[in-house]
Protein backbone atom coordinates (compact mmCIF):
# COMPACT_ATOMS: atom_id res chain seq x y z
CA UNK A 1 0.00 0.00 0.00
CA UNK A 2 1.19 3.52 -0.71
CA UNK A 3 2.58 5.46 2.23
CA UNK A 4 2.56 9.19 2.85
CA UNK A 5 4.84 11.33 4.99
CA UNK A 6 4.38 13.24 8.20
CA UNK A 7 6.84 15.82 6.87
CA UNK A 8 7.72 17.50 10.15
CA UNK A 9 8.63 14.26 11.91
CA UNK A 10 9.97 12.28 8.94
CA UNK A 11 7.57 9.43 9.67
CA UNK A 12 5.44 7.53 7.15
CA UNK A 13 2.00 5.93 7.27
CA UNK A 14 -0.11 3.86 4.93
CA UNK A 15 -2.78 5.93 3.21
CA UNK A 16 -5.39 3.67 4.84
CA UNK A 17 -4.61 3.09 8.50
CA UNK A 18 -6.56 1.39 11.27
CA UNK A 19 -8.44 3.07 14.07
CA UNK A 20 -8.66 0.81 17.11
CA UNK A 21 -11.37 2.43 19.23
CA UNK A 22 -13.58 -0.54 18.31
CA UNK A 23 -11.05 -2.95 19.81
CA UNK A 24 -11.22 -1.25 23.18
CA UNK A 25 -14.75 -0.15 23.98
CA UNK A 26 -17.89 1.80 23.04
CA UNK A 27 -18.77 -0.16 19.89
CA UNK A 28 -20.20 -3.30 21.46
CA UNK A 29 -18.17 -6.32 22.51
CA UNK A 30 -15.16 -7.51 20.50
CA UNK A 31 -13.34 -10.44 22.08
CA UNK A 32 -9.54 -10.66 22.29
CA UNK A 33 -9.18 -13.27 19.56
CA UNK A 34 -11.27 -11.26 17.12
CA UNK A 35 -9.37 -8.09 17.97
CA UNK A 36 -6.04 -9.74 17.19
CA UNK A 37 -7.50 -11.09 13.96
CA UNK A 38 -8.47 -7.56 12.92
CA UNK A 39 -4.90 -6.34 13.48
CA UNK A 40 -3.50 -9.31 11.58
CA UNK A 41 -5.82 -8.77 8.62
CA UNK A 42 -4.99 -5.07 8.46
CA UNK A 43 -1.24 -5.67 8.57
CA UNK A 44 -1.44 -8.38 5.92
CA UNK A 45 -3.32 -5.91 3.70
CA UNK A 46 -0.51 -3.38 3.94
CA UNK A 47 -1.70 -1.15 6.79
CA UNK A 48 1.29 0.42 8.57
CA UNK A 49 -0.48 2.91 10.87
CA UNK A 50 -2.46 1.97 13.99
CA UNK A 51 -4.23 4.69 15.97
CA UNK A 52 -5.26 4.08 19.58
CA UNK A 53 -5.73 5.94 22.89
CA UNK A 54 -5.12 5.30 26.55
CA UNK A 55 -8.87 5.42 27.28
CA UNK A 56 -9.98 2.89 24.66
CA UNK A 57 -11.11 0.12 26.96
CA UNK A 58 -9.03 1.73 29.74
CA UNK A 59 -5.87 0.64 27.94
CA UNK A 60 -7.19 -2.57 26.39
CA UNK A 61 -6.69 -1.30 22.85
CA UNK A 62 -3.05 -0.37 23.54
CA UNK A 63 -2.41 -3.73 25.20
CA UNK A 64 -3.98 -5.60 22.28
CA UNK A 65 -1.68 -3.81 19.83
CA UNK A 66 1.30 -4.68 22.03
CA UNK A 67 0.26 -8.33 22.12
CA UNK A 68 -0.07 -8.38 18.35
CA UNK A 69 3.30 -6.76 17.67
CA UNK A 70 5.12 -8.93 20.21
CA UNK A 71 7.23 -11.44 18.29
CA UNK A 72 6.86 -9.49 15.02
CA UNK A 73 10.04 -7.36 15.07
CA UNK A 74 10.20 -7.22 11.27
CA UNK A 75 6.71 -5.76 10.93
CA UNK A 76 6.85 -2.02 10.35
CA UNK A 77 3.85 -0.35 11.97
CA UNK A 78 3.69 3.23 13.23
CA UNK A 79 1.61 3.29 16.43
CA UNK A 80 -0.04 6.54 17.50
CA UNK A 81 -1.79 6.87 20.83
CA UNK A 82 -3.56 9.71 22.63
CA UNK A 83 -3.61 11.10 26.15
CA UNK A 84 -5.59 13.53 28.27
CA UNK A 85 -9.01 11.99 28.78
CA UNK A 86 -8.29 9.90 31.87
CA UNK A 87 -9.02 12.97 34.00
CA UNK A 88 -11.40 15.90 33.83
CA UNK A 89 -10.85 17.90 30.64
CA UNK A 90 -9.83 21.16 32.32
CA UNK A 91 -6.79 23.21 31.30
CA UNK A 92 -5.12 22.76 34.70
CA UNK A 93 -4.64 19.05 34.03
CA UNK A 94 -2.51 19.54 30.89
CA UNK A 95 0.87 19.78 32.65
CA UNK A 96 4.21 17.99 32.34
CA UNK A 97 3.84 15.80 35.43
CA UNK A 98 0.54 14.42 34.13
CA UNK A 99 1.97 14.01 30.64
CA UNK A 100 4.82 11.92 32.04
CA UNK A 101 2.46 9.77 34.09
CA UNK A 102 0.10 9.18 31.18
CA UNK A 103 3.04 8.49 28.90
CA UNK A 104 4.52 5.98 31.35
CA UNK A 105 1.24 4.08 31.40
CA UNK A 106 0.89 4.04 27.62
CA UNK A 107 4.49 2.91 27.14
CA UNK A 108 3.85 0.02 29.56
CA UNK A 109 0.62 -0.88 27.78
CA UNK A 110 2.31 -0.76 24.37
CA UNK A 111 5.50 -2.48 25.55
CA UNK A 112 7.81 0.18 24.13
CA UNK A 113 10.41 2.62 25.45
CA UNK A 114 9.39 5.35 23.02
CA UNK A 115 5.99 5.93 21.42
CA UNK A 116 5.98 6.82 17.72
CA UNK A 117 3.33 9.54 18.00
CA UNK A 118 1.38 10.83 20.98
CA UNK A 119 -1.61 13.12 20.51
CA UNK A 120 -3.49 15.34 22.90
CA UNK A 121 -6.94 13.80 22.95
CA UNK A 122 -9.40 16.59 22.11
CA UNK A 123 -8.48 18.90 25.01
CA UNK A 124 -10.29 22.16 25.88
CA UNK A 125 -9.87 24.92 23.31
CA UNK A 126 -7.64 27.05 25.54
CA UNK A 127 -5.03 24.26 25.70
CA UNK A 128 -4.10 24.78 22.03
CA UNK A 129 -2.99 28.35 22.83
CA UNK A 130 -0.99 27.52 25.97
CA UNK A 131 2.78 27.78 25.40
CA UNK A 132 3.50 25.73 28.54
CA UNK A 133 1.55 22.76 27.14
CA UNK A 134 3.69 22.61 24.02
CA UNK A 135 6.88 23.18 26.00
CA UNK A 136 5.89 20.11 28.01
CA UNK A 137 5.30 18.10 24.84
CA UNK A 138 8.71 19.20 23.56
CA UNK A 139 10.15 17.87 26.82
CA UNK A 140 8.63 14.44 26.16
CA UNK A 141 10.47 14.40 22.83
CA UNK A 142 13.71 15.57 24.43
CA UNK A 143 13.41 12.81 27.04
CA UNK A 144 12.92 10.29 24.21
CA UNK A 145 9.57 9.21 25.59
CA UNK A 146 7.92 10.00 22.25
CA UNK A 147 9.29 10.41 18.74
CA UNK A 148 6.76 13.09 17.79
CA UNK A 149 3.52 14.66 18.97
CA UNK A 150 0.30 15.93 17.51
CA UNK A 151 -3.23 16.83 18.47
CA UNK A 152 -6.69 15.40 17.99
CA UNK A 153 -9.28 18.14 17.59
CA UNK A 154 -13.03 18.63 17.45
CA UNK A 155 -13.16 21.93 15.54
CA UNK A 156 -11.46 23.49 12.56
CA UNK A 157 -10.49 26.51 14.65
CA UNK A 158 -8.61 24.26 17.08
CA UNK A 159 -6.83 22.60 14.17
CA UNK A 160 -5.65 25.90 12.72
CA UNK A 161 -4.29 27.01 16.10
CA UNK A 162 -2.37 23.74 16.44
CA UNK A 163 -0.96 23.86 12.90
CA UNK A 164 0.66 27.20 13.76
CA UNK A 165 2.73 25.47 16.47
CA UNK A 166 6.19 24.71 14.99
CA UNK A 167 6.62 21.18 16.38
CA UNK A 168 3.14 19.76 15.90
CA UNK A 169 3.62 16.80 13.55
CA UNK A 170 -0.02 15.87 12.99
CA UNK A 171 -3.61 16.96 13.37
CA UNK A 172 -6.32 14.34 13.70
CA UNK A 173 -9.72 15.62 12.64
CA UNK A 174 -13.09 14.28 11.55
CA UNK A 175 -13.19 14.35 7.76
CA UNK A 176 -15.60 12.46 5.52
CA UNK A 177 -18.27 13.12 2.85
CA UNK A 178 -20.61 14.23 5.67
CA UNK A 179 -17.97 16.51 7.26
CA UNK A 180 -16.28 18.60 4.57
CA UNK A 181 -15.47 21.82 6.43
CA UNK A 182 -11.80 20.82 7.09
CA UNK A 183 -11.21 20.95 3.33
CA UNK A 184 -11.73 24.72 3.21
CA UNK A 185 -8.85 25.89 5.43
CA UNK A 186 -7.46 23.13 7.66
CA UNK A 187 -6.18 20.69 5.07
CA UNK A 188 -4.57 23.42 2.89
CA UNK A 189 -2.91 25.00 5.95
CA UNK A 190 -1.58 21.63 7.10
CA UNK A 191 -0.28 20.82 3.64
CA UNK A 192 1.53 24.16 3.46
CA UNK A 193 3.06 23.70 6.94
CA UNK A 194 4.07 20.06 6.46
CA UNK A 195 1.67 18.87 9.17
CA UNK A 196 0.14 15.43 8.66
CA UNK A 197 -3.63 15.10 8.53
CA UNK A 198 -5.12 11.98 10.14
CA UNK A 199 -8.75 11.66 9.02
CA UNK A 200 -10.89 10.00 11.67
CA UNK A 201 -14.57 8.93 11.73
CA UNK A 202 -14.25 8.42 7.97
CA UNK A 203 -17.48 6.43 7.70
CA UNK A 204 -19.51 8.71 9.99
CA UNK A 205 -19.77 5.94 12.58
CA UNK A 206 -20.84 3.50 9.88
CA UNK A 207 -23.55 5.64 8.31
CA UNK A 208 -21.61 5.86 5.06
CA UNK A 209 -21.49 2.09 4.76
CA UNK A 210 -25.13 2.28 3.69
CA UNK A 211 -26.01 -0.67 5.93
CA UNK A 212 -28.21 1.08 8.49
CA UNK A 213 -31.90 1.92 8.49
CA UNK A 214 -34.05 3.95 10.86
CA UNK A 215 -34.88 0.66 12.61
CA UNK A 216 -31.28 -0.44 13.22
CA UNK A 217 -30.65 -1.08 16.92
CA UNK A 218 -27.17 -0.68 18.39
CA UNK A 219 -25.98 -2.30 21.60
CA UNK A 220 -26.44 -0.41 24.87
CA UNK A 221 -22.65 -0.10 25.27
CA UNK A 222 -22.25 1.28 21.72
CA UNK A 223 -21.72 5.05 21.55
CA UNK A 224 -24.17 5.12 18.64
CA UNK A 225 -26.79 4.44 21.32
CA UNK A 226 -25.55 6.31 24.39
CA UNK A 227 -23.90 9.35 22.75
CA UNK A 228 -26.30 10.10 19.93
CA UNK A 229 -26.98 13.56 21.35
CA UNK A 230 -23.61 14.17 23.00
CA UNK A 231 -24.51 12.68 26.37
CA UNK A 232 -21.02 11.24 27.06
CA UNK A 233 -18.61 13.23 24.84
CA UNK A 234 -18.70 15.53 21.84
CA UNK A 235 -21.72 14.76 19.68
CA UNK A 236 -19.63 15.16 16.55
CA UNK A 237 -17.86 11.87 17.29
CA UNK A 238 -21.13 9.97 16.74
CA UNK A 239 -22.48 9.92 13.18
CA UNK A 240 -20.26 13.02 12.60
CA UNK A 241 -22.93 15.02 14.43
CA UNK A 242 -25.55 14.31 11.78
CA UNK A 243 -29.09 13.57 12.96
CA UNK A 244 -29.48 9.81 12.66
CA UNK A 245 -32.80 9.76 10.80
CA UNK A 246 -31.83 12.26 8.14
CA UNK A 247 -28.34 10.75 8.07
CA UNK A 248 -29.74 7.36 7.09
CA UNK A 249 -31.65 8.98 4.23
CA UNK A 250 -28.59 10.89 3.05
CA UNK A 251 -26.47 7.74 3.33
CA UNK A 252 -28.87 5.91 1.01
CA UNK A 253 -28.35 8.67 -1.56
CA UNK A 254 -24.59 8.42 -1.02
CA UNK A 255 -24.66 4.65 -1.57
CA UNK A 256 -26.44 5.19 -4.89
CA UNK A 257 -23.35 7.10 -6.10
CA UNK A 258 -21.05 4.10 -5.61
CA UNK A 259 -19.05 3.28 -8.77
CA UNK A 260 -18.88 -0.27 -10.05
CA UNK A 261 -16.33 -2.32 -8.13
CA UNK A 262 -16.63 -0.23 -4.96
CA UNK A 263 -18.69 -0.61 -1.81
CA UNK A 264 -20.19 2.55 -0.26
CA UNK A 265 -17.64 2.36 2.55
CA UNK A 266 -14.80 2.11 0.07
CA UNK A 267 -16.23 5.09 -1.81
CA UNK A 268 -16.07 7.17 1.39
CA UNK A 269 -12.52 6.06 2.19
CA UNK A 270 -11.31 6.65 -1.35
CA UNK A 271 -12.95 10.09 -1.44
CA UNK A 272 -10.99 11.09 1.68
CA UNK A 273 -7.72 9.52 0.52
CA UNK A 274 -7.86 11.48 -2.74
CA UNK A 275 -8.01 14.83 -0.92
CA UNK A 276 -4.67 16.59 -1.40
CA UNK A 277 -3.07 16.96 2.01
CA UNK A 278 -4.55 13.95 3.77
CA UNK A 279 -1.82 11.69 5.14
CA UNK A 280 -3.81 8.71 6.39
CA UNK A 281 -7.43 7.68 6.90
CA UNK A 282 -8.21 5.57 9.99
CA UNK A 283 -11.40 3.52 9.67
CA UNK A 284 -12.12 1.08 12.45
CA UNK A 285 -13.02 -2.55 11.94
CA UNK A 286 -14.86 -5.06 14.13
CA UNK A 287 -13.79 -8.12 12.15
CA UNK A 288 -11.06 -9.15 9.68
CA UNK A 289 -13.34 -8.88 6.67
CA UNK A 290 -13.99 -5.20 7.38
CA UNK A 291 -10.27 -4.55 7.88
CA UNK A 292 -9.41 -6.13 4.53
CA UNK A 293 -12.21 -4.33 2.69
CA UNK A 294 -11.16 -0.98 4.14
CA UNK A 295 -7.52 -1.50 3.15
CA UNK A 296 -8.57 -2.52 -0.36
CA UNK A 297 -9.93 0.99 -0.95
CA UNK A 298 -6.34 2.17 -1.39
CA UNK A 299 -5.93 0.05 -4.52
CA UNK A 300 -9.18 0.95 -6.28
CA UNK A 301 -9.18 3.13 -9.41
CA UNK A 302 -9.34 6.91 -8.90
CA UNK A 303 -12.84 8.31 -8.58
CA UNK A 304 -14.29 10.05 -11.64
CA UNK A 305 -14.85 13.84 -11.42
CA UNK A 306 -18.62 13.44 -11.65
CA UNK A 307 -18.61 11.40 -8.44
CA UNK A 308 -16.86 14.20 -6.55
CA UNK A 309 -19.41 16.64 -7.94
CA UNK A 310 -22.36 14.49 -6.91
CA UNK A 311 -20.98 13.95 -3.38
CA UNK A 312 -20.49 17.69 -2.95
CA UNK A 313 -24.04 18.37 -4.11
CA UNK A 314 -25.42 15.83 -1.63
CA UNK A 315 -23.44 17.40 1.20
CA UNK A 316 -24.59 20.91 0.38
CA UNK A 317 -28.22 19.84 0.12
CA UNK A 318 -28.56 17.41 3.04
CA UNK A 319 -25.70 17.80 5.53
CA UNK A 320 -23.88 21.14 5.57
CA UNK A 321 -26.45 23.07 7.60
CA UNK A 322 -26.38 20.43 10.35
CA UNK A 323 -22.63 20.41 11.03
CA UNK A 324 -20.64 23.39 9.78
CA UNK A 325 -21.72 25.93 12.39
CA UNK A 326 -20.67 23.62 15.26
CA UNK A 327 -17.35 22.15 14.15
N, C-alpha and C positions, 0 to 999 in steps of 0.2 A: 504494500500500500504506500502511496505517496506520503511523504512527511513534509511538514512545514516548520519554519524556524520561529522560536521566540528570540528575536534579534538581540534584545538587550542582554539576555543571559547566555546566548549561544547554545541553547537547548533545542531539541527537535521533538515533534510529536506527530503521530499519524493523523491524517486529516479527519478520520473518524476515530474518536476515542471511545472510552467506556465510562459512563457515570455509574457509581456504585452505591448510591443512596438506596436503591432497591434491595441490595444485599445486606443492608443493615437494619432498616426499619421503615415504617410509615407507608409501605406499599402492600401490606398483607405479608403472610409468612413465606419465607424462602429458606429451605433447610440448608445445612452446611454443605452437603454433597452437591445439591443443585447450584449453590453459589460458586463452588469451585469449578463446576462444569461450565458455568457462564464465563468465568475468567479464562478457562482453557480454550473455549470456543473462540472467544475474542482474540486471544493471542495467536491462535492458529490461523485466524483470518487476517492477521497483519496489524492488529491494533497494538500500538506502542505507547499509549497514554491512558492511565487509569486515574480517575478523579474520585476522591473520597473526602471524609471529614471526621473529626474526632467525636462528633455527636451521632453519626450514623450507627444506630444500634449501640450507643454508648461505647464505641470503639470496635464493635464487631466487624464492621466493614474493613477497617484498617487491619485487624487481626486476620481476616480472611485473605486479604491480599498478601500479607506476610506469609501465611501458610502456603499459598499458591506459589509464590516466588522462591520459597525455601527449596533448595536442591535444584534450582534452575539458574545457575550463575551465568549461563550463556545467553539467557533471554533478556533482550534489551527492552525494558519498559520504564518510562518516566512516570513516577508516582507523585501526584499532587494531593495534598491534604489541606484542610482548613482548620482554623481555630477561632475561638472567641464566643461560642454559643453554649459553653458549659456553665456560664454564669449569667447574671443579669446583663442585658445589653445596655450598659450605661458607660459613658466616656471614661469614668474613673477606673474602670476595670481593664482598660487597654494600656497596660504598663509593662515594662521589661520583666519584672519579677513574674507576673502572670504568664507572659509570653514564654519565658524559660520553662515554667512548670508545665504549661500545655504542650510545649515542644518535647519536653522529656517524656511525657506520657505517649505522645504520638510516635516518637522514635522507638519506644519500647514496643508499642503495638505493632509497628511496621518492621521491627527487627533490624533497624539500620542505625548507623552513627550520624548520618546526615540525610536530611529529607531533600528530595529534588526540588520541590516547589511547595511553599506554604502560603496560604491565602487567608487574609482576614475574612471572616465568614459573615458578610453582610452586617457590618457594625453600624452604629448610629451615624448620621450624616456628619456630625461635627468631627468625628474621628479622622475623616479623610483630609481635614485641614489642620490637623495637629502635628506640628513638627516633631514633637517628642515621640509620637507613635512611630514615625518613620525612622527616627534615629534609633529607636529600640529594634526595629526590624533590621536595620543596617548592622546592629550589634550581633544579631543572630547569625548573619552571614559572616561577619568577622570572626565569630567564635566557631565557625564551621558546623553549626547546627543545621543550617539549611544552605542549599546552593543558590537559591533565588527566592524572591517573594513577590506576591501579587495580591489582588483584592477580588472579592466576589461582591457584586453590587446589586441593589434593587433598581436604582434609577439611572437614567442617562446623565443627570447632573453629577451624581456621585462618580460615575465612570470618568467624566471629563476632568474632575478635580484630581482623581488618582493618576490619570495619564500624564498630568503635568508634573508629577513627582519623578525625579530623574532616575531612581533605581527600581521603580515598579516594573516588573518583567511582564506581567499579564493582568488582564481584566477579564473576569468571568461575568457574563451578563446573559439574561434571557433574550434569545434571538430565534425567531421562527416565523413562518408565514402569517401567524396571528400576532406577532410582536415585531413590527418592522422599524419602530422609532430609532433603535441604535444605528440603523443604516444612514441616518441623516447626518449626524455629527460624530458619534462615538467611534464607529469603525474607521472613517477617514482619519480622525485625529490619532487613533492608535496606529494605523498604518504609517502615518507620517512620522510618528515618534519611535517606531520600532517596538511597540508594545504588542504582545500577543493577545488575541481575542479568543477566549474559550466560550463557545456558545452552549449554554445550558438550557434545559427544558425544551429541547428542539422539537418534540412532538406534542407540545402543549399538554403534558401529562397524559398522553395517549390519544387525545382528541383527534390529532391529525392522522392517526392510523386508520380512521374511518370505521372502526369496529364497534363504536358505542352508539347506543340509542338513548332516548329519554328514559327508558325503563331499565337501563343497566344499573345493577346494584354493586357497589364496591364494599369491601370488608370494613368492619367497624374500625379496624386499626390502620386503614388506608387513608392517607391525607386527602384523597379525593372525596372522602366522606366527611372527615372531621374538620377539614380546613377550607371547605368550599367558599366560605365567606370571610376567611381570614381569622378564624377563631384561635388558631394556635401560633401562626406566624404569618408573614406577609401573604396576602391573598394572591399576589401575582405569581407565587410559586405553584399554585394549583390551577390548572387549565389556563395558565398565562394570565389569569385575572379575568378571563372571558366568562360571562354567564353560561352555565352549563347547557341550558335548554337551547339558547340561540347558537351556542358553540357547536352543538351536535348538528344543527341544521347547516351551519357554515361548513363544518367538516365534511358533510355529505357533498356539498358543492365542490369542495377542494378535491375530494376523492374522484369526482367525475373528470377532473383535469389530468388524471394520471396517464402519462404516456405508456404505450405498449412496452412491456418488459419491466416495468416498475411496479412496486406496490405504493399505496399512498404514503406510507411511512418513509419509504426510500425517496419518494418525490420531495418530502419535506427536508430530509437530510441532505439530499443533493442540492436543493435550492439554497440552503445555508452554506454548504461547502463551496458553492460557486460564487459567493459574495467575496469580492476582492478585499482582503484584510482579515478574513477569518482564518485563525490558525488551526483550530480543531473543534469538532462538534462532539458533544458527549452524551449521546442517548444512553439511557439505562436499558437493562434487559433482565427479565425474570427467568429466562431459560436459555439454553444454548442456541436454539433455533432463532430466537430474536436477536441474539448477539451476532450470529452469522449473517442474518438478513440485513442488519444495520450496517455491518462492515462492508457488505457487498455493494452498498450504495456508492462507495468510493470508486468502483470500477465500471459503473454504468455510463452510457454515452452522455455527453453534455445535453442539458435541457434546451429545447428550441426557444427562440425569442418569444414566440406567441404564448408559451406556457408562463414565462415571467410576467408578461402583460396581463394574462388572465388572473394570475395569483394576486397581482397588485390591485386589479379591479375588485376582486372579491374582498380583499382586505379593506379597501377604501369604503366599500358599500356596507359590509357587515360587521367589521371589527374595530376599525380605527377609533371611533367615537367612544368605545368602551374602555380603551386602555391607554391612549396616548396622554391624556391629561394627568394620569396618576403616576406613570413610570417613565 
